[in-house]
Amino acid sequence: LPGEVAWQMNPLPSCHSVHRFGVETLRLGFVACSADCHAASFTDAALACHALFHAFKVWSYGRTGGGSVMHWAAFAALLSNGLWSTCGAVLWLQPGGSRAPPFETLFRLNGGAQALLVGSWWCVLAGMLGGLASVPRVLPAVLYAVGAAHALAFALRNLEASFESYVLCGGANVTPPLSSIWLLLVLLCRRHELLSRWLRRGEDAHPLLVGALSGLVFWFGNSGLLMGAETGLTYWTHAALEALCRAAGLLPEGARLWQGAFEEMACFHLFGLLGNEMLFRVYRWLAAAEVDAIRRAATPTRVCNRNGKARARSIGPWLTEALHAGSRKQE
C-alpha cells in the first residue's frame, strides 16, 4: 500500500503516456530499434569511452587542487553519462531481438544511470549559478532540491516502464536541465560578448561559447528521433552507407542494408558524441576555474572544512571573476 501511494504521488507522467503523446499526438517518426542495433551499440560504446575519459580528467583536478561544488557536479555528470552509455552499448545489441537475460537488469540500470545524469545536470546548473555575482544564494539550493526530486521521480518511473516507452521518456526528462544549462551558457555568452570577441577580434572560441554552440549539434542528433528512419539525416546516412557497401561489393545488387546498420539512435549518438565534446569542454573549464579560485582563496584566514580545504562559499562569485579575468587578459 505505501508503494502504491508512492507511485500515484509521482509528479512525472508515466513513460508510456509520454511515448504515446510523442508518437500519436506529436506524430514523431521514432521507432525504437529492437534487434541487432549494431550502429547504436557501437556509437553508445564510443560515447561511454569519451565520457569516462573526461570524467578522469575532471577528477584529477580535485586531486591537485581540492575541488568543490562545481568540480564534483561536473565529475558526477561525466561519470553518470559514461555509465549510462556503457549499459546502453550492451542493451542495443539485442541479438535477433531475443532480449535474453541480463537484458532486464541492464535496462533498469541504464534508466538509473540516466536518472543520475538528470540530477547531475541540475547540480551543474546550480553550481554555475552559485558562481555568479548577480544570483541570489537561495537559487542554487532550490535547484539542488529540484534536481534530487526530479532524479528520484524519474528513476521510479523507469522501474515501471517498458524499453520502448523508456527511450522517448528519457529524452523528455533530460530536456529541462540540459536546456537550462544551454540557456545559461547563451546568456553568459551574450553578457560577456564571447561571440563577438571570437568573430571580430580573432580570439580563440571561449569554452562557454563552444558549449552554447553544442545546442545546434545536439538538435541535429535529435532530428533522428523526431523524424524517424524514413526521412532526414537518419535516412540519408543509411542510404549513403548502403550505396558505399554496394560499391565496395559488400552488398549484392538489389539487396538492402539492414535497418540496424544505422537507425535513429545511431544518428542521435553520432551527433551526441560531437555535442558532448563541446559540452565537456565547458565542464572542464568550469571545474578548473573553480579550483583556481579555491587556490587563490587559500589564505590563513580562510574558512576550512575538516580536511583543511577551503570551502566553496569562501571563494565568492568565482564564475563571474573568471569571465572578467578572461576579458581583461584579452584586452
C-alpha positions in Angstrom: 0.0 0.0 0.0 2.7 2.6 0.8 4.4 1.6 -2.5 1.1 2.2 -4.5 0.7 5.6 -2.9 4.3 6.5 -3.8 3.6 5.6 -7.4 0.4 7.6 -7.5 2.1 10.6 -5.9 4.9 10.7 -8.5 4.6 14.1 -10.2 6.0 12.9 -13.5 3.7 11.3 -16.1 4.3 7.6 -16.9 6.8 6.8 -19.6 4.0 5.0 -21.5 1.9 8.2 -21.6 5.0 10.3 -22.7 5.7 7.8 -25.5 2.1 7.7 -26.7 1.9 11.5 -26.6 5.1 11.8 -28.7 4.2 9.2 -31.3 0.4 9.5 -31.6 -0.1 13.2 -30.8 3.1 14.9 -31.9 3.4 12.4 -34.8 7.1 11.7 -34.1 8.6 9.2 -36.5 10.7 7.5 -33.9 10.6 3.7 -33.7 13.0 2.1 -31.2 15.4 -0.4 -32.8 14.5 -3.8 -31.3 17.0 -6.2 -32.9 20.7 -6.2 -34.0 21.1 -2.5 -33.4 24.8 -2.6 -34.1 25.3 1.0 -35.0 23.5 2.2 -31.9 25.6 -0.1 -29.8 28.9 0.9 -31.3 28.2 4.7 -31.0 27.0 4.2 -27.4 30.3 2.5 -26.6 32.1 5.4 -28.1 30.1 7.8 -26.0 30.9 5.8 -22.9 34.7 5.8 -23.5 34.6 9.5 -24.3 32.6 10.5 -21.2 34.7 8.3 -18.8 37.9 9.8 -20.2 36.7 13.3 -19.5 35.5 12.1 -16.1 39.0 11.0 -15.2 40.4 14.4 -16.4 37.9 16.3 -14.2 38.5 14.1 -11.2 42.2 14.8 -11.5 41.5 18.5 -10.9 40.2 17.6 -7.4 43.4 15.6 -6.6 45.6 18.5 -7.4 43.5 21.5 -6.3 40.9 20.5 -3.8 37.7 20.6 -6.0 34.4 21.6 -4.6 30.8 22.0 -5.8 31.3 22.6 -9.5 34.1 20.2 -9.7 32.1 17.3 -8.2 28.9 18.2 -10.1 30.9 18.1 -13.4 32.5 14.8 -12.4 29.1 13.3 -11.4 27.6 14.3 -14.8 30.5 12.8 -16.7 30.6 9.6 -14.7 26.8 9.0 -14.9 26.9 9.8 -18.6 29.6 7.2 -19.1 27.7 4.6 -17.0 24.5 5.3 -19.0 26.2 4.8 -22.3 28.1 1.7 -21.1 24.8 0.0 -20.2 23.3 1.2 -23.5 26.1 -0.3 -25.6 25.1 -3.7 -24.3 21.4 -3.1 -24.4 21.3 -2.1 -28.1 22.9 -5.2 -29.4 19.8 -7.4 -28.8 20.9 -10.3 -31.0 17.9 -11.3 -33.1 15.7 -9.3 -30.8 16.0 -12.1 -28.1 16.5 -9.7 -25.1 17.9 -12.6 -23.1 19.0 -12.1 -19.5 20.5 -9.9 -18.2 18.7 -7.5 -20.6 16.1 -6.5 -18.0 18.7 -5.9 -15.3 20.9 -3.8 -17.7 17.8 -1.9 -18.9 16.9 -0.8 -15.3 20.5 0.1 -14.5 20.5 2.1 -17.7 17.5 4.0 -16.5 19.0 4.6 -13.1 22.2 5.9 -14.6 20.2 8.3 -16.8 18.3 9.5 -13.7 21.6 10.2 -12.0 22.7 12.2 -15.1 19.5 14.2 -14.9 20.2 15.0 -11.2 23.8 15.8 -12.0 22.9 18.3 -14.7 20.7 20.2 -12.3 23.7 20.3 -9.9 25.9 21.6 -12.7 23.3 24.4 -13.3 23.2 25.1 -9.6 27.0 25.2 -9.4 27.2 27.7 -12.3 24.5 30.0 -10.8 26.3 29.8 -7.5 29.4 31.2 -9.1 27.6 34.3 -10.5 27.6 37.6 -8.5 24.1 38.6 -9.5 22.3 35.4 -8.5 20.6 35.1 -5.0 22.2 32.5 -2.8 18.9 30.7 -2.3 18.5 29.8 -6.0 21.3 27.2 -6.2 19.9 25.5 -3.0 16.5 25.3 -4.6 17.9 23.8 -7.8 19.8 21.1 -5.8 16.4 20.1 -4.3 14.7 20.2 -7.7 17.5 18.0 -9.1 17.2 15.4 -6.4 13.4 15.2 -6.6 13.5 15.0 -10.4 16.1 12.3 -10.4 14.2 10.2 -7.9 10.9 10.6 -9.6 12.4 9.7 -13.0 14.2 6.6 -11.5 10.9 5.4 -10.1 9.1 5.9 -13.4 11.9 3.9 -15.1 11.1 0.9 -12.9 7.6 0.5 -14.4 8.5 1.5 -18.0 8.8 -0.8 -21.0 12.1 -0.4 -23.0 10.3 1.1 -26.0 8.5 3.7 -23.9 11.6 4.5 -21.8 13.6 5.8 -24.8 11.4 8.8 -25.6 10.6 9.3 -21.9 14.3 9.6 -21.2 14.6 12.3 -23.9 11.7 14.2 -22.4 13.3 14.1 -18.9 16.8 15.2 -19.9 15.5 18.2 -21.8 14.7 20.5 -18.8 18.1 20.5 -17.1 20.2 20.3 -20.3 18.1 23.1 -22.0 18.5 25.2 -18.8 22.3 24.8 -18.9 22.3 25.7 -22.6 20.2 28.8 -22.0 22.5 30.0 -19.2 25.5 29.5 -21.5 23.8 31.6 -24.2 23.1 34.3 -21.7 26.7 34.3 -20.4 28.0 34.5 -24.0 25.8 37.4 -24.7 26.6 39.2 -21.4 30.4 38.9 -21.9 30.3 39.2 -25.7 32.0 35.9 -26.3 30.7 35.5 -29.8 31.8 39.0 -31.0 35.2 38.5 -29.4 35.6 35.3 -31.4 34.2 36.6 -34.7 35.5 40.2 -34.8 38.7 40.2 -32.7 40.0 36.8 -33.8 40.2 35.4 -30.3 40.0 31.6 -29.7 36.5 30.4 -29.1 35.8 30.5 -25.3 34.7 27.1 -23.9 31.4 28.6 -22.8 30.8 29.7 -26.4 31.7 26.2 -27.7 29.2 24.8 -25.2 26.5 27.2 -26.3 27.0 26.1 -29.9 26.7 22.5 -28.9 22.9 23.0 -28.8 22.8 23.2 -32.5 24.7 19.9 -32.8 22.5 18.1 -30.3 19.4 19.1 -32.2 20.8 17.6 -35.4 21.0 14.4 -33.5 17.6 14.9 -32.0 16.2 15.2 -35.6 16.8 11.4 -35.9 14.3 10.8 -33.1 11.9 13.4 -34.3 11.7 12.4 -37.9 12.4 8.7 -37.7 14.3 6.5 -40.1 12.2 7.2 -43.2 13.4 10.7 -43.8 16.0 13.2 -42.7 19.6 12.6 -41.5 19.0 9.0 -40.5 17.5 8.0 -43.9 20.2 9.9 -45.9 23.1 8.4 -43.9 21.6 4.9 -44.1 21.2 5.3 -47.9 24.8 6.5 -48.2 26.1 3.6 -46.2 24.1 1.2 -48.4 25.5 2.8 -51.6 29.1 2.5 -50.2 28.6 -1.1 -49.3 27.2 -1.9 -52.7 30.0 0.0 -54.5 32.6 -2.0 -52.4 31.0 -5.3 -53.3 29.9 -6.0 -49.8 26.2 -5.9 -50.7 24.7 -7.7 -53.7 22.8 -5.6 -56.2 19.2 -5.2 -55.2 19.8 -6.2 -51.6 19.0 -3.8 -48.8 21.3 -2.9 -45.8 19.6 -3.9 -42.6 18.0 -1.1 -40.7 20.1 -1.6 -37.6 23.2 -0.6 -39.6 22.3 3.0 -39.0 19.0 4.0 -37.3 17.5 6.7 -35.2 19.6 6.1 -32.1 22.8 5.8 -34.1 22.1 9.3 -35.5 21.3 10.6 -32.0 24.5 9.1 -30.7 26.8 10.2 -33.5 25.8 13.9 -33.2 25.7 13.4 -29.4 29.4 12.5 -29.5 30.3 15.8 -31.1 27.9 17.7 -28.9 29.3 16.1 -25.8 32.9 17.0 -26.8 31.8 20.6 -27.0 29.8 20.5 -23.7 32.6 18.6 -21.9 34.9 21.4 -22.6 32.6 23.6 -20.5 32.7 21.1 -17.6 36.5 21.1 -17.6 36.8 24.9 -17.9 34.2 25.4 -15.1 35.9 22.8 -12.8 39.4 24.3 -13.5 38.1 27.9 -12.9 36.6 26.9 -9.5 39.7 25.0 -8.4 41.8 28.1 -9.4 39.5 30.3 -7.3 39.9 27.9 -4.3 43.7 28.0 -4.6 43.6 31.8 -4.7 41.4 31.8 -1.6 43.7 29.5 0.4 44.9 32.1 2.9 45.5 31.8 6.7 42.1 33.4 7.3 40.1 31.2 5.0 37.1 29.1 6.2 38.1 25.4 6.1 36.4 22.1 6.3 37.6 19.1 8.3 40.1 18.2 5.7 41.7 21.7 5.8 40.4 22.6 2.3 38.8 25.9 1.5 35.1 25.7 1.3 33.4 26.8 -2.0 31.4 29.5 -0.2 34.7 31.3 0.7 35.6 31.9 -2.9 32.7 34.2 -3.8 31.5 34.7 -7.4 34.2 32.6 -9.0 32.5 32.2 -12.4 31.9 36.0 -12.7 35.5 36.7 -11.8 36.9 34.0 -14.2 34.9 35.6 -17.1 36.0 39.1 -16.2 39.6 37.9 -15.9 39.4 36.4 -19.3 38.1 39.6 -20.8 40.9 41.7 -19.1 43.6 39.2 -20.3 42.4 39.5 -23.9 42.4 43.3 -23.7 
